[in-house]
Amino acid sequence: MGRNDPMADRPGSALPSEAVPVTVLTGFLGSGKTTLLNHLLADPALADTAVLINEFGEVAIDHLLVRRISETVLLLDSGCLCCTVRGDLVDSLRGLFLQRVRGEVPEFRRLVIETTGLADPAPILHTLMRDPLLASRYRLDGIVTTIDARHADTQLDAHPEAVKQAAVADRLVLTKADLTPADAAAALTARLRGLNPAAPILRAEHGRVAAGELFGAGLFNGRSKIPDVARWLNAAAFEASRDQVGHADPGHAHHPHPHGHAHDVNRHDDRIRAFCLTRQPPIAWTAFAAFADLLLATHGDRILRLKGILNVDGEARPVAVHGVQHLLHPPAALPGWPDGDDRTSRMVFIARDLGRDAVARLWEAVVDVR
């Protein structure tokens, strides 16, 4: 990870809960993302929200326009700000925050970034993590992915982008479920559980989902600054999925899948692995840094997301870590342990073409011997 990588140092201060929480809204073409976002934009409860809309995206908001603040920023009658992303996302995020500081736009307390239907959300997460100024002003709250219940099976079979969007999500929103037979919707739900055990699966009623169900997916919720690690990490869901589903590692005998098909290494979602590693004794920070360095150097392109809470030797507080592919967010010490006396380290992984056994062997070889 290099000499300047944040993982080389001890964990820093607590997460910046005062930073603007960012929700990335993604979903495959035609999945109902436009309808969902328009309902959210019209909701007065989101009056303190700014929305960055990709210039080449699908969302049309002209009927909500009340006035134009600048060339790229619109103020809606709901109080939401809408900003068109033109060119570099870093420039758009910096510019919007500077307008907020200068009082040129109303002060927003939440940001939603809409992606195009074919977009991989990873570059957006990289942008939030990599740029020092943005990392100090914005924090990832979560990824919301819309899933077209009528056509999802076909899309997941044919398009790896759709699989990745579902696998990395913190919230999955089923759209058009009222137009889908109950047995098909149940099979899709089981398939999504195999891809992403931890994400709540919400049903959009006529394109609507309560805003409170979509936001607050990060370590901090909007009503307090107490870390909700159990909700953010949801390690129990990964363990339950492993017990019930038993995804096979590459080269091992296959196990039955909840979506009712034989294991096929060419099937996009059969290449996804979701699993959790735990450790009771404290972890030496140098050992974890070595593990993360080796894992991302050798398998970074296969790590779709990782999250963790660590009991670091010599650190009284829990340390939160979060990564996407080759990049790890700077580690941060939380104010306290969420479960009282339980100081178990927990790492959850969503990976492609990388089984639990391979990661566990590296974990044991590096972390357990130091």
C-alpha positions in Angstrom: 0.0 0.0 0.0 3.0 2.3 0.1 4.7 4.6 2.5 2.0 7.2 2.4 -0.9 4.8 2.9 -3.0 5.5 6.0 -2.9 1.9 7.0 0.7 2.2 7.8 -0.1 4.4 10.8 -1.9 3.9 14.1 -5.7 4.5 14.0 -6.6 8.2 14.1 -9.3 10.1 15.8 -13.0 9.3 15.8 -14.9 9.3 12.6 -16.1 12.8 11.5 -19.8 12.4 12.4 -20.3 16.1 11.6 -19.2 15.5 8.0 -21.9 15.5 5.4 -23.2 11.9 5.0 -23.2 10.7 1.3 -25.7 8.2 -0.1 -24.8 6.7 -3.5 -28.0 5.8 -5.5 -27.4 3.2 -8.2 -29.3 0.6 -10.1 -29.4 -1.0 -13.5 -31.1 0.6 -16.5 -34.8 0.7 -16.1 -34.8 -0.4 -12.4 -36.9 2.4 -11.2 -34.2 4.6 -9.8 -35.6 7.7 -11.6 -39.0 7.2 -10.1 -37.6 6.6 -6.6 -35.4 9.7 -6.7 -38.2 11.9 -8.0 -40.3 10.8 -5.0 -37.5 11.5 -2.7 -36.9 15.0 -4.2 -40.5 15.9 -3.7 -40.5 14.9 0.0 -40.3 17.9 2.3 -38.4 15.7 4.8 -35.4 15.9 2.5 -35.4 19.7 2.4 -31.8 19.7 3.7 -30.5 17.3 1.0 -28.3 18.1 -2.0 -28.5 15.7 -5.0 -25.7 15.3 -7.5 -27.1 14.0 -10.8 -24.9 12.7 -13.5 -25.2 14.8 -16.6 -25.7 11.6 -18.7 -28.0 10.0 -16.2 -31.7 9.1 -16.5 -33.2 11.4 -14.0 -35.5 14.3 -15.2 -36.4 16.8 -12.5 -37.6 19.8 -14.6 -41.1 19.7 -13.2 -39.7 20.2 -9.7 -37.7 23.2 -10.6 -38.4 26.4 -8.6 -35.3 28.5 -9.5 -31.8 28.2 -10.8 -29.1 29.2 -8.4 -26.1 28.8 -10.7 -25.3 27.2 -14.0 -25.3 23.8 -12.5 -27.4 24.1 -9.2 -31.1 24.1 -9.0 -33.3 24.7 -5.9 -36.4 22.6 -5.9 -39.7 23.5 -4.3 -39.1 20.8 -1.7 -36.0 22.6 -0.6 -33.6 20.1 -2.1 -30.6 21.2 -4.1 -29.9 19.5 -7.4 -26.4 19.8 -8.9 -25.5 18.5 -12.3 -22.2 16.6 -12.4 -20.2 17.9 -15.3 -16.8 16.4 -15.8 -14.8 15.6 -12.7 -16.8 14.5 -9.6 -14.1 15.9 -7.3 -14.6 19.4 -8.7 -18.3 19.1 -8.4 -18.1 17.9 -4.7 -15.6 20.6 -3.8 -17.5 23.3 -5.6 -20.8 22.4 -4.0 -19.2 22.4 -0.5 -17.5 25.8 -1.1 -20.9 27.2 -2.2 -22.3 25.9 1.0 -19.6 27.6 3.1 -19.9 30.9 1.3 -23.7 30.9 1.7 -24.4 30.8 -2.0 -26.6 27.7 -1.6 -28.7 26.7 1.4 -26.9 24.6 4.0 -27.4 21.0 3.2 -26.9 18.2 5.7 -27.1 15.2 3.4 -25.8 14.4 -0.1 -27.2 11.9 -2.6 -25.1 11.0 -5.7 -27.1 9.4 -8.6 -25.2 7.2 -11.0 -26.0 6.1 -14.5 -27.6 2.7 -14.9 -24.4 1.0 -16.1 -22.1 2.7 -13.5 -19.9 0.9 -11.1 -20.2 2.6 -7.8 -16.6 1.9 -6.8 -15.0 4.9 -8.5 -17.4 7.2 -6.5 -16.3 5.5 -3.3 -12.7 5.9 -4.3 -13.2 9.6 -4.9 -14.7 10.1 -1.4 -11.9 8.1 0.2 -8.9 9.2 -1.8 -9.2 13.0 -1.9 -8.0 14.5 1.5 -10.3 17.5 1.3 -13.4 15.5 0.4 -12.6 12.9 3.0 -12.6 15.6 5.7 -15.9 17.1 4.5 -18.0 14.1 3.4 -18.4 10.6 4.7 -20.0 7.6 3.0 -23.3 6.8 4.6 -24.3 4.0 2.3 -25.1 2.6 -1.2 -28.7 2.2 -2.2 -29.4 -0.1 -5.2 -32.7 -0.4 -7.0 -33.6 -3.8 -8.4 -36.3 -4.3 -11.0 -38.2 -7.3 -9.7 -39.6 -8.2 -13.1 -36.4 -8.2 -15.0 -33.7 -8.7 -12.4 -33.0 -12.4 -13.1 -32.3 -11.6 -16.7 -30.2 -8.6 -15.9 -28.2 -10.4 -13.2 -27.6 -13.3 -15.6 -26.4 -11.1 -18.5 -24.7 -8.1 -16.9 -21.9 -8.3 -14.3 -22.5 -4.6 -13.5 -26.0 -5.4 -12.2 -24.5 -8.1 -10.0 -21.8 -5.8 -8.6 -24.4 -3.0 -7.9 -26.4 -5.5 -5.8 -23.4 -7.1 -4.1 -22.0 -3.8 -2.7 -25.2 -2.2 -1.6 -26.2 -1.3 2.0 -29.8 -1.1 1.0 -31.6 -3.1 -1.8 -34.9 -1.6 -3.1 -37.2 -4.0 -5.0 -39.2 -2.0 -7.6 -42.2 -3.3 -9.6 -42.6 -6.1 -7.1 -46.4 -5.6 -7.3 -46.2 -6.6 -10.9 -44.2 -9.7 -10.2 -45.6 -13.1 -9.2 -45.1 -13.9 -5.5 -43.0 -17.0 -6.2 -40.7 -15.1 -8.6 -40.3 -12.3 -6.1 -39.4 -14.8 -3.3 -36.9 -16.5 -5.5 -35.3 -13.2 -6.4 -35.2 -12.2 -2.7 -33.3 -15.5 -2.0 -30.9 -14.9 -4.8 -30.2 -11.4 -3.5 -29.6 -12.8 -0.1 -27.0 -15.1 -1.5 -25.2 -12.1 -3.2 -25.5 -9.7 -0.3 -26.6 -11.3 3.1 -26.4 -8.1 5.1 -28.4 -5.5 3.1 -32.0 -5.0 4.1 -34.3 -5.7 1.1 -37.0 -3.0 0.9 -40.1 -3.0 -1.4 -41.0 0.1 -3.2 -44.7 0.8 -3.2 -45.6 2.6 -6.4 -42.0 3.7 -6.6 -42.0 5.1 -3.1 -39.8 4.1 -0.1 -39.7 6.1 3.2 -36.6 8.2 3.2 -35.8 7.0 6.8 -35.4 3.4 5.5 -32.8 4.4 2.9 -30.6 6.7 4.9 -28.6 6.2 8.1 -26.8 3.1 6.7 -23.4 4.2 8.0 -21.8 4.0 11.4 -23.7 7.1 12.6 -27.4 7.6 12.3 -29.0 11.0 11.7 -30.5 11.3 15.2 -27.4 10.7 17.3 -23.7 10.4 17.1 -23.5 7.0 18.8 -22.0 4.5 16.4 -24.5 1.8 15.4 -21.9 -0.8 14.5 -24.2 -3.8 14.5 -26.4 -2.2 11.8 -23.4 -1.0 9.8 -21.5 -4.2 9.9 -24.3 -6.8 10.3 -21.8 -9.5 10.7 -24.5 -11.9 12.0 -26.1 -11.9 8.6 -22.9 -13.1 7.0 -22.5 -15.9 9.5 -26.1 -17.0 9.0 -25.7 -16.9 5.3 -22.6 -19.1 5.5 -24.4 -21.6 7.7 -27.5 -21.8 5.5 -26.1 -21.2 2.1 -22.6 -22.7 2.2 -21.2 -21.0 -0.9 -18.4 -23.1 -2.3 -14.9 -21.8 -2.7 -13.4 -22.2 -6.1 -12.3 -25.7 -6.7 -14.4 -27.2 -3.9 -17.5 -29.3 -4.2 -20.6 -27.2 -4.8 -23.3 -26.5 -2.3 -27.0 -25.8 -3.0 -27.8 -22.1 -3.6 -30.9 -20.4 -2.3 -31.9 -19.3 -5.8 -32.3 -22.8 -6.9 -29.6 -23.5 -9.6 -26.6 -25.6 -9.8 -23.2 -24.0 -9.2 -21.8 -22.5 -12.4 -18.5 -20.6 -12.2 -19.5 -18.7 -15.3 -22.7 -17.3 -13.7 -22.0 -13.8 -12.5 -23.5 -14.1 -9.0 -21.9 -17.5 -8.5 -18.6 -15.7 -8.6 -19.5 -13.5 -5.6 -18.6 -14.6 -2.0 -19.9 -12.9 1.1 -18.3 -14.0 4.4 -17.1 -12.9 7.9 -13.9 -13.5 9.8 -13.7 -13.0 13.6 -11.0 -13.1 16.3 -11.3 -13.0 20.0 -7.8 -11.9 21.2 -6.6 -8.3 20.5 -4.9 -7.8 17.2 -1.5 -6.1 16.8 -2.0 -3.1 14.5 1.2 -4.0 12.6 -0.2 -7.5 11.9 -3.5 -6.2 10.6 -1.8 -3.6 8.4 0.4 -6.4 7.0 -2.7 -8.5 6.4 -4.5 -5.7 4.6 -1.4 -4.8 2.6 -1.0 -8.4 1.4 -4.7 -8.9 0.7 -5.2 -5.8 -1.3 -1.8 -6.1 -3.2 -2.7 -9.6 -4.3 -6.5 -9.6 -4.5 -7.6 -5.9 -4.4 -9.4 -6.2 -7.7 -11.5 -9.0 -6.2 -12.4 -7.2 -3.0 -15.7 -5.4 -3.8 -16.1 -4.2 -0.2 -14.8 -4.9 3.2 -15.8 -3.6 6.6 -14.5 -4.3 10.0 -14.4 -3.4 13.7 -11.1 -4.3 15.4 -9.9 -4.9 18.9 -6.5 -3.4 18.5 -3.8 -4.2 21.0 -3.1 -1.2 23.1 -6.2 0.7 21.9 -9.1 0.9 24.4 -11.6 1.9 21.7 -12.8 -0.2 18.8 -11.3 0.7 15.4 -13.4 0.8 12.3 -12.0 0.0 8.9 -13.6 0.1 5.5 -12.3 -0.6 2.0 -13.2 -0.8 -1.6 -11.0 -2.9 -4.0 -7.4 -1.6 -3.6 -8.3 1.3 -1.4 -8.8 1.4 2.4 -10.3 4.4 4.1 -8.2 5.7 7.0 -8.9 3.7 10.1 -10.8 5.5 12.8 -11.3 4.9 16.5 -14.9 4.9 17.7 -16.0 6.5 20.9 -16.7 3.1 22.6 -17.6 -0.6 22.2 -21.2 -1.0 21.0 -21.8 -4.3 22.8 -20.3 -3.6 26.2 -17.9 -6.4 27.1 -17.9 -8.1 23.6 -14.7 -7.0 22.0 -14.6 -9.5 19.2 -12.9 -8.3 16.1 -15.1 -8.8 13.0 -14.3 -8.4 9.4 -16.9 -8.8 6.6 -16.0 -9.2 3.0 -17.9 -9.2 -0.3 -15.5 -10.6 -2.9 -15.5 -11.8 -6.5 -13.6 -15.0 -7.5 -12.1 -15.1 -4.1 -13.3 -17.7 -1.5 -13.4 -17.4 2.3 -10.8 -20.1 2.7 -8.1 -18.1 0.9 -8.7 -15.0 2.9 -8.9 -17.0 6.2 -5.6 -18.6 5.5 -3.9 -15.3 4.9 -5.6 -13.9 8.1 -4.4 -16.8 10.1 -0.9 -16.8 8.7 -0.4 -13.0 9.3 -2.7 -11.9 12.1 -2.7 -15.0 14.3 1.1 -15.4 14.4 1.9 -11.9 15.5 
